[in-house]
């Protein structure tokens, strides 16, 4: 019984991710939230 519940949760999660990917609400950004160019990110510039 627990196996079916966990399986249903995993399937629902994957279904939400697929739906978000198709509609454009979920986007992959290569796993990084900050730009790697120092001219675009003030935290990476020399002070």
mmCIF file of the N, C-alpha and C atoms, coordinates in Angstrom:
data_MODEL
# 
_entry.id   MODEL 
# 
loop_
_atom_site.group_PDB 
_atom_site.id 
_atom_site.type_symbol 
_atom_site.label_atom_id 
_atom_site.label_alt_id 
_atom_site.label_comp_id 
_atom_site.label_asym_id 
_atom_site.label_entity_id 
_atom_site.label_seq_id 
_atom_site.pdbx_PDB_ins_code 
_atom_site.Cartn_x 
_atom_site.Cartn_y 
_atom_site.Cartn_z 
_atom_site.occupancy 
_atom_site.B_iso_or_equiv 
_atom_site.pdbx_formal_charge 
_atom_site.auth_seq_id 
_atom_site.auth_comp_id 
_atom_site.auth_asym_id 
_atom_site.auth_atom_id 
_atom_site.pdbx_PDB_model_num 
ATOM 1   N N  . UNK A 1 1  ? 0.826  -1.199 0.000   1.00 0.00 ? 1  UNK A N  1 
ATOM 2   C CA . UNK A 1 1  ? 0.000  0.000  0.000   1.00 0.00 ? 1  UNK A CA 1 
ATOM 3   C C  . UNK A 1 1  ? 0.869  1.260  0.000   1.00 0.00 ? 1  UNK A C  1 
ATOM 4   N N  . UNK A 1 2  ? 1.902  1.279  0.852   1.00 0.00 ? 2  UNK A N  1 
ATOM 5   C CA . UNK A 1 2  ? 2.795  2.439  0.928   1.00 0.00 ? 2  UNK A CA 1 
ATOM 6   C C  . UNK A 1 2  ? 3.549  2.611  -0.388  1.00 0.00 ? 2  UNK A C  1 
ATOM 7   N N  . UNK A 1 3  ? 3.917  1.506  -0.995  1.00 0.00 ? 3  UNK A N  1 
ATOM 8   C CA . UNK A 1 3  ? 4.621  1.564  -2.279  1.00 0.00 ? 3  UNK A CA 1 
ATOM 9   C C  . UNK A 1 3  ? 3.791  2.235  -3.357  1.00 0.00 ? 3  UNK A C  1 
ATOM 10  N N  . UNK A 1 4  ? 2.497  1.939  -3.371  1.00 0.00 ? 4  UNK A N  1 
ATOM 11  C CA . UNK A 1 4  ? 1.608  2.562  -4.355  1.00 0.00 ? 4  UNK A CA 1 
ATOM 12  C C  . UNK A 1 4  ? 1.465  4.061  -4.101  1.00 0.00 ? 4  UNK A C  1 
ATOM 13  N N  . UNK A 1 5  ? 1.408  4.434  -2.834  1.00 0.00 ? 5  UNK A N  1 
ATOM 14  C CA . UNK A 1 5  ? 1.288  5.848  -2.480  1.00 0.00 ? 5  UNK A CA 1 
ATOM 15  C C  . UNK A 1 5  ? 2.538  6.623  -2.888  1.00 0.00 ? 5  UNK A C  1 
ATOM 16  N N  . UNK A 1 6  ? 3.697  6.083  -2.603  1.00 0.00 ? 6  UNK A N  1 
ATOM 17  C CA . UNK A 1 6  ? 4.952  6.739  -2.989  1.00 0.00 ? 6  UNK A CA 1 
ATOM 18  C C  . UNK A 1 6  ? 5.076  6.785  -4.511  1.00 0.00 ? 6  UNK A C  1 
ATOM 19  N N  . UNK A 1 7  ? 4.710  5.703  -5.178  1.00 0.00 ? 7  UNK A N  1 
ATOM 20  C CA . UNK A 1 7  ? 4.739  5.672  -6.634  1.00 0.00 ? 7  UNK A CA 1 
ATOM 21  C C  . UNK A 1 7  ? 3.812  6.709  -7.245  1.00 0.00 ? 7  UNK A C  1 
ATOM 22  N N  . UNK A 1 8  ? 2.621  6.858  -6.674  1.00 0.00 ? 8  UNK A N  1 
ATOM 23  C CA . UNK A 1 8  ? 1.669  7.851  -7.174  1.00 0.00 ? 8  UNK A CA 1 
ATOM 24  C C  . UNK A 1 8  ? 2.207  9.263  -6.971  1.00 0.00 ? 8  UNK A C  1 
ATOM 25  N N  . UNK A 1 9  ? 2.879  9.501  -5.854  1.00 0.00 ? 9  UNK A N  1 
ATOM 26  C CA . UNK A 1 9  ? 3.448  10.825 -5.599  1.00 0.00 ? 9  UNK A CA 1 
ATOM 27  C C  . UNK A 1 9  ? 4.566  11.133 -6.587  1.00 0.00 ? 9  UNK A C  1 
ATOM 28  N N  . UNK A 1 10 ? 5.403  10.155 -6.873  1.00 0.00 ? 10 UNK A N  1 
ATOM 29  C CA . UNK A 1 10 ? 6.490  10.357 -7.829  1.00 0.00 ? 10 UNK A CA 1 
ATOM 30  C C  . UNK A 1 10 ? 5.930  10.613 -9.224  1.00 0.00 ? 10 UNK A C  1 
ATOM 31  N N  . UNK A 1 11 ? 4.936  9.843  -9.626  1.00 0.00 ? 11 UNK A N  1 
ATOM 32  C CA . UNK A 1 11 ? 4.315  10.031 -10.945 1.00 0.00 ? 11 UNK A CA 1 
ATOM 33  C C  . UNK A 1 11 ? 3.652  11.402 -11.031 1.00 0.00 ? 11 UNK A C  1 
ATOM 34  N N  . UNK A 1 12 ? 2.985  11.837 -9.966  1.00 0.00 ? 12 UNK A N  1 
ATOM 35  C CA . UNK A 1 12 ? 2.347  13.156 -9.966  1.00 0.00 ? 12 UNK A CA 1 
ATOM 36  C C  . UNK A 1 12 ? 3.396  14.261 -10.074 1.00 0.00 ? 12 UNK A C  1 
ATOM 37  N N  . UNK A 1 13 ? 4.509  14.118 -9.371  1.00 0.00 ? 13 UNK A N  1 
ATOM 38  C CA . UNK A 1 13 ? 5.578  15.118 -9.423  1.00 0.00 ? 13 UNK A CA 1 
ATOM 39  C C  . UNK A 1 13 ? 6.164  15.214 -10.824 1.00 0.00 ? 13 UNK A C  1 
ATOM 40  N N  . UNK A 1 14 ? 6.438  14.070 -11.437 1.00 0.00 ? 14 UNK A N  1 
ATOM 41  C CA . UNK A 1 14 ? 6.969  14.062 -12.799 1.00 0.00 ? 14 UNK A CA 1 
ATOM 42  C C  . UNK A 1 14 ? 5.957  14.653 -13.777 1.00 0.00 ? 14 UNK A C  1 
ATOM 43  N N  . UNK A 1 15 ? 4.683  14.341 -13.582 1.00 0.00 ? 15 UNK A N  1 
ATOM 44  C CA . UNK A 1 15 ? 3.644  14.882 -14.459 1.00 0.00 ? 15 UNK A CA 1 
ATOM 45  C C  . UNK A 1 15 ? 3.580  16.409 -14.353 1.00 0.00 ? 15 UNK A C  1 
ATOM 46  N N  . UNK A 1 16 ? 3.717  16.939 -13.145 1.00 0.00 ? 16 UNK A N  1 
ATOM 47  C CA . UNK A 1 16 ? 3.706  18.402 -12.964 1.00 0.00 ? 16 UNK A CA 1 
ATOM 48  C C  . UNK A 1 16 ? 4.923  19.026 -13.635 1.00 0.00 ? 16 UNK A C  1 
ATOM 49  N N  . UNK A 1 17 ? 6.081  18.390 -13.518 1.00 0.00 ? 17 UNK A N  1 
ATOM 50  C CA . UNK A 1 17 ? 7.282  18.915 -14.173 1.00 0.00 ? 17 UNK A CA 1 
ATOM 51  C C  . UNK A 1 17 ? 7.148  18.890 -15.693 1.00 0.00 ? 17 UNK A C  1 
ATOM 52  N N  . UNK A 1 18 ? 6.597  17.808 -16.229 1.00 0.00 ? 18 UNK A N  1 
ATOM 53  C CA . UNK A 1 18 ? 6.416  17.713 -17.679 1.00 0.00 ? 18 UNK A CA 1 
ATOM 54  C C  . UNK A 1 18 ? 5.419  18.762 -18.153 1.00 0.00 ? 18 UNK A C  1 
ATOM 55  N N  . UNK A 1 19 ? 4.318  18.921 -17.431 1.00 0.00 ? 19 UNK A N  1 
ATOM 56  C CA . UNK A 1 19 ? 3.323  19.937 -17.802 1.00 0.00 ? 19 UNK A CA 1 
ATOM 57  C C  . UNK A 1 19 ? 3.933  21.340 -17.743 1.00 0.00 ? 19 UNK A C  1 
ATOM 58  N N  . UNK A 1 20 ? 4.706  21.624 -16.709 1.00 0.00 ? 20 UNK A N  1 
ATOM 59  C CA . UNK A 1 20 ? 5.368  22.924 -16.597 1.00 0.00 ? 20 UNK A CA 1 
ATOM 60  C C  . UNK A 1 20 ? 6.378  23.143 -17.706 1.00 0.00 ? 20 UNK A C  1 
ATOM 61  N N  . UNK A 1 21 ? 7.077  22.098 -18.113 1.00 0.00 ? 21 UNK A N  1 
ATOM 62  C CA . UNK A 1 21 ? 8.037  22.218 -19.210 1.00 0.00 ? 21 UNK A CA 1 
ATOM 63  C C  . UNK A 1 21 ? 7.349  22.468 -20.540 1.00 0.00 ? 21 UNK A C  1 
ATOM 64  N N  . UNK A 1 22 ? 6.220  21.812 -20.757 1.00 0.00 ? 22 UNK A N  1 
ATOM 65  C CA . UNK A 1 22 ? 5.487  21.992 -22.016 1.00 0.00 ? 22 UNK A CA 1 
ATOM 66  C C  . UNK A 1 22 ? 4.889  23.387 -22.102 1.00 0.00 ? 22 UNK A C  1 
ATOM 67  N N  . UNK A 1 23 ? 4.338  23.882 -20.999 1.00 0.00 ? 23 UNK A N  1 
ATOM 68  C CA . UNK A 1 23 ? 3.696  25.195 -21.011 1.00 0.00 ? 23 UNK A CA 1 
ATOM 69  C C  . UNK A 1 23 ? 4.691  26.342 -20.859 1.00 0.00 ? 23 UNK A C  1 
ATOM 70  N N  . UNK A 1 24 ? 5.950  26.048 -20.548 1.00 0.00 ? 24 UNK A N  1 
ATOM 71  C CA . UNK A 1 24 ? 6.964  27.086 -20.426 1.00 0.00 ? 24 UNK A CA 1 
ATOM 72  C C  . UNK A 1 24 ? 7.072  27.698 -19.047 1.00 0.00 ? 24 UNK A C  1 
ATOM 73  N N  . UNK A 1 25 ? 6.387  27.145 -18.066 1.00 0.00 ? 25 UNK A N  1 
ATOM 74  C CA . UNK A 1 25 ? 6.454  27.693 -16.710 1.00 0.00 ? 25 UNK A CA 1 
ATOM 75  C C  . UNK A 1 25 ? 7.679  27.198 -15.949 1.00 0.00 ? 25 UNK A C  1 
ATOM 76  N N  . UNK A 1 26 ? 8.267  26.089 -16.398 1.00 0.00 ? 26 UNK A N  1 
ATOM 77  C CA . UNK A 1 26 ? 9.474  25.539 -15.782 1.00 0.00 ? 26 UNK A CA 1 
ATOM 78  C C  . UNK A 1 26 ? 10.562 25.551 -16.844 1.00 0.00 ? 26 UNK A C  1 
ATOM 79  N N  . UNK A 1 27 ? 11.676 26.210 -16.534 1.00 0.00 ? 27 UNK A N  1 
ATOM 80  C CA . UNK A 1 27 ? 12.776 26.295 -17.492 1.00 0.00 ? 27 UNK A CA 1 
ATOM 81  C C  . UNK A 1 27 ? 14.064 25.821 -16.849 1.00 0.00 ? 27 UNK A C  1 
ATOM 82  N N  . UNK A 1 28 ? 14.881 25.141 -17.618 1.00 0.00 ? 28 UNK A N  1 
ATOM 83  C CA . UNK A 1 28 ? 16.213 24.743 -17.147 1.00 0.00 ? 28 UNK A CA 1 
ATOM 84  C C  . UNK A 1 28 ? 17.163 25.914 -17.390 1.00 0.00 ? 28 UNK A C  1 
ATOM 85  N N  . UNK A 1 29 ? 17.967 26.227 -16.394 1.00 0.00 ? 29 UNK A N  1 
ATOM 86  C CA . UNK A 1 29 ? 18.950 27.294 -16.569 1.00 0.00 ? 29 UNK A CA 1 
ATOM 87  C C  . UNK A 1 29 ? 20.356 26.801 -16.249 1.00 0.00 ? 29 UNK A C  1 
ATOM 88  N N  . UNK A 1 30 ? 20.627 25.556 -16.545 1.00 0.00 ? 30 UNK A N  1 
ATOM 89  C CA . UNK A 1 30 ? 21.938 24.933 -16.387 1.00 0.00 ? 30 UNK A CA 1 
ATOM 90  C C  . UNK A 1 30 ? 22.395 24.895 -14.935 1.00 0.00 ? 30 UNK A C  1 
ATOM 91  N N  . UNK A 1 31 ? 21.478 24.926 -13.990 1.00 0.00 ? 31 UNK A N  1 
ATOM 92  C CA . UNK A 1 31 ? 21.795 24.718 -12.590 1.00 0.00 ? 31 UNK A CA 1 
ATOM 93  C C  . UNK A 1 31 ? 22.492 25.866 -11.889 1.00 0.00 ? 31 UNK A C  1 
ATOM 94  N N  . UNK A 1 32 ? 22.575 27.020 -12.484 1.00 0.00 ? 32 UNK A N  1 
ATOM 95  C CA . UNK A 1 32 ? 23.241 28.151 -11.852 1.00 0.00 ? 32 UNK A CA 1 
ATOM 96  C C  . UNK A 1 32 ? 22.321 29.364 -11.898 1.00 0.00 ? 32 UNK A C  1 
ATOM 97  N N  . UNK A 1 33 ? 22.202 30.071 -10.791 1.00 0.00 ? 33 UNK A N  1 
ATOM 98  C CA . UNK A 1 33 ? 21.291 31.204 -10.737 1.00 0.00 ? 33 UNK A CA 1 
ATOM 99  C C  . UNK A 1 33 ? 21.994 32.539 -10.982 1.00 0.00 ? 33 UNK A C  1 
ATOM 100 N N  . UNK A 1 34 ? 23.314 32.549 -11.014 1.00 0.00 ? 34 UNK A N  1 
ATOM 101 C CA . UNK A 1 34 ? 24.061 33.790 -11.208 1.00 0.00 ? 34 UNK A CA 1 
ATOM 102 C C  . UNK A 1 34 ? 24.829 33.736 -12.527 1.00 0.00 ? 34 UNK A C  1 
ATOM 103 N N  . UNK A 1 35 ? 24.912 34.867 -13.231 1.00 0.00 ? 35 UNK A N  1 
ATOM 104 C CA . UNK A 1 35 ? 25.710 34.879 -14.465 1.00 0.00 ? 35 UNK A CA 1 
ATOM 105 C C  . UNK A 1 35 ? 27.197 34.748 -14.148 1.00 0.00 ? 35 UNK A C  1 
ATOM 106 N N  . UNK A 1 36 ? 27.935 34.096 -15.035 1.00 0.00 ? 36 UNK A N  1 
ATOM 107 C CA . UNK A 1 36 ? 29.363 33.895 -14.777 1.00 0.00 ? 36 UNK A CA 1 
ATOM 108 C C  . UNK A 1 36 ? 30.221 35.020 -15.332 1.00 0.00 ? 36 UNK A C  1 
ATOM 109 N N  . UNK A 1 37 ? 29.614 36.007 -15.948 1.00 0.00 ? 37 UNK A N  1 
ATOM 110 C CA . UNK A 1 37 ? 30.336 37.139 -16.510 1.00 0.00 ? 37 UNK A CA 1 
ATOM 111 C C  . UNK A 1 37 ? 30.458 38.228 -15.452 1.00 0.00 ? 37 UNK A C  1 
ATOM 112 N N  . UNK A 1 38 ? 31.675 38.596 -15.023 1.00 0.00 ? 38 UNK A N  1 
ATOM 113 C CA . UNK A 1 38 ? 31.833 39.610 -13.972 1.00 0.00 ? 38 UNK A CA 1 
ATOM 114 C C  . UNK A 1 38 ? 31.244 40.974 -14.332 1.00 0.00 ? 38 UNK A C  1 
ATOM 115 N N  . UNK A 1 39 ? 31.150 41.295 -15.607 1.00 0.00 ? 39 UNK A N  1 
ATOM 116 C CA . UNK A 1 39 ? 30.571 42.586 -15.985 1.00 0.00 ? 39 UNK A CA 1 
ATOM 117 C C  . UNK A 1 39 ? 29.061 42.607 -15.771 1.00 0.00 ? 39 UNK A C  1 
ATOM 118 N N  . UNK A 1 40 ? 28.437 41.426 -15.649 1.00 0.00 ? 40 UNK A N  1 
ATOM 119 C CA . UNK A 1 40 ? 26.995 41.349 -15.424 1.00 0.00 ? 40 UNK A CA 1 
ATOM 120 C C  . UNK A 1 40 ? 26.645 41.076 -13.966 1.00 0.00 ? 40 UNK A C  1 
ATOM 121 N N  . UNK A 1 41 ? 27.613 40.651 -13.173 1.00 0.00 ? 41 UNK A N  1 
ATOM 122 C CA . UNK A 1 41 ? 27.380 40.342 -11.765 1.00 0.00 ? 41 UNK A CA 1 
ATOM 123 C C  . UNK A 1 41 ? 28.323 41.193 -10.917 1.00 0.00 ? 41 UNK A C  1 
ATOM 124 N N  . UNK A 1 42 ? 27.767 42.157 -10.205 1.00 0.00 ? 42 UNK A N  1 
ATOM 125 C CA . UNK A 1 42 ? 28.589 43.102 -9.441  1.00 0.00 ? 42 UNK A CA 1 
ATOM 126 C C  . UNK A 1 42 ? 29.347 42.419 -8.300  1.00 0.00 ? 42 UNK A C  1 
ATOM 127 N N  . UNK A 1 43 ? 28.891 41.267 -7.843  1.00 0.00 ? 43 UNK A N  1 
ATOM 128 C CA . UNK A 1 43 ? 29.589 40.574 -6.765  1.00 0.00 ? 43 UNK A CA 1 
ATOM 129 C C  . UNK A 1 43 ? 30.925 40.025 -7.196  1.00 0.00 ? 43 UNK A C  1 
ATOM 130 N N  . UNK A 1 44 ? 31.114 39.826 -8.504  1.00 0.00 ? 44 UNK A N  1 
ATOM 131 C CA . UNK A 1 44 ? 32.348 39.218 -9.012  1.00 0.00 ? 44 UNK A CA 1 
ATOM 132 C C  . UNK A 1 44 ? 33.368 40.260 -9.453  1.00 0.00 ? 44 UNK A C  1 
ATOM 133 N N  . UNK A 1 45 ? 33.030 41.539 -9.390  1.00 0.00 ? 45 UNK A N  1 
ATOM 134 C CA . UNK A 1 45 ? 33.967 42.582 -9.806  1.00 0.00 ? 45 UNK A CA 1 
ATOM 135 C C  . UNK A 1 45 ? 34.943 42.899 -8.678  1.00 0.00 ? 45 UNK A C  1 
ATOM 136 N N  . UNK A 1 46 ? 36.135 43.334 -9.050  1.00 0.00 ? 46 UNK A N  1 
ATOM 137 C CA . UNK A 1 46 ? 37.120 43.735 -8.043  1.00 0.00 ? 46 UNK A CA 1 
ATOM 138 C C  . UNK A 1 46 ? 36.704 45.054 -7.430  1.00 0.00 ? 46 UNK A C  1 
ATOM 139 N N  . UNK A 1 47 ? 36.940 45.195 -6.123  1.00 0.00 ? 47 UNK A N  1 
ATOM 140 C CA . UNK A 1 47 ? 36.564 46.454 -5.480  1.00 0.00 ? 47 UNK A CA 1 
ATOM 141 C C  . UNK A 1 47 ? 37.717 47.407 -5.354  1.00 0.00 ? 47 UNK A C  1 
# 
